[in-house]
Amino acid sequence: MPKVAVHNSKGEQVAELELNSAIFAAPINQAAMHEVVVAYLANQRRGTASTKTRGLVRGGGRKPWRQKGTGRARHGSSRSPIWTGGGVVFGPHPRDYTVRIPKKLRRAALKSALTTKYNNKELIVLDQLTIEEPKTAEIVTLLNNLNIDGKALILTAEAAPTVFKSARNIPTVSTGVVTNINTYQVLNSGALIFTKDAIAKLEEVFA
């Protein structure tokens, strides 16, 4: 069984916790993680980019000048793609970039990502995280006590508005509820900080 140290908010080790090997010692499936991350990023695209073809640009119905005798090139419309203000030939149009991934593959990728974090010693467990009122300084102090200098993802068992508000002004820190995490968030974070309750909740849902 994989084990991890449990720290308090001062950065001191207060206990040791056994982790579920089905989640934190799972086989690492690189292909699954890649597929899920690519799908996640694709699903973030709004797909609203749009351009007008020559048929959609207003005007241009009248032939600019007669076909012959002017010495100029022949043209049938001032909205031709070769004209300034004309249409766009192969420009983007609204489309849906959604990619659907099977639930089993999503879970396999998430377990692979969590195992990778554990193997890289980037997994940190707190005995508890209590913030009475939103204060960015409290999160900064916590990160300093844990010797974290870089990206961090703080995960709680339930929604914690004070934790979210305290961390939102720090560009390198993000927060979330453990049951809503995805592979991209895990891999994109530097340190992965769980509360002890969040670990229990994660094992209850995913084990």
C-alpha positions, 0 to 999 in steps of 0.5 A, a space after each residue: 500500500 502506498 503511504 504519504 505523510 500528513 502535514 498540518 498547516 505549519 508544515 509539520 508531519 503529524 501522521 502517516 496515511 495509507 493510500 488506496 493502491 487502486 488509485 495511487 498505485 495504478 498502472 500508468 497509461 500514457 495513451 489514456 492520459 494523452 487522449 483525455 487531455 487532448 479531448 479536454 482541451 478540445 472541449 474548452 474551444 468555443 467554436 464561434 470563429 466565423 468568416 464570410 465567403 464572397 456570397 455572404 459579404 454585403 454588396 458586390 452584385 454589380 460588375 465593377 466595369 465592363 468585360 472588355 476594352 478598359 485595359 484592366 483585368 476582368 472582374 465580376 464582383 468587388 467582393 471577390 476574395 482577391 479584392 480588399 473587403 471581399 470574402 474569405 475563401 477557406 476561413 473558419 466557420 462555427 463548429 462543435 469541437 466536442 470530443 466524448 471520452 468513455 467513462 472507463 478511459 477517463 477514470 483510467 487516465 485520472 488514476 494514472 495521473 494521480 499515480 504519477 503525482 505520487 511517484 514524483 512526490 508531488 502529493 501533499 496531504 493536510 490534516 485539515 484546512 480551515 480558513 475562517 475568512 478569506 485572506 490571501 496571506 493565509 494561503 501564501 503562508 501555507 504554501 511557504 510552510 509546505 515549501 511549495 514554490 510554483 503551481 499548486 492545486 488545492 483540493 477539498 472534500 466539499 465546496 470551500 468558498 473561503 479557501 477559493 476566495 483566499 487563493 484566487 488572487 494567486 496566479 499559480 494556485 487553483 482550488 477545487 472539489 475533489 470529486 470534480 477534478 480531471 486529468 488535465 488539472 492534475 497534470 497541469 498542477 505542480 504540487 497536488 494538495 489534498 485535505 485528509 477528508 478529500 482523500 477519503 472522498 476520492 477513494 470513496 468515489 473512485 476506488 
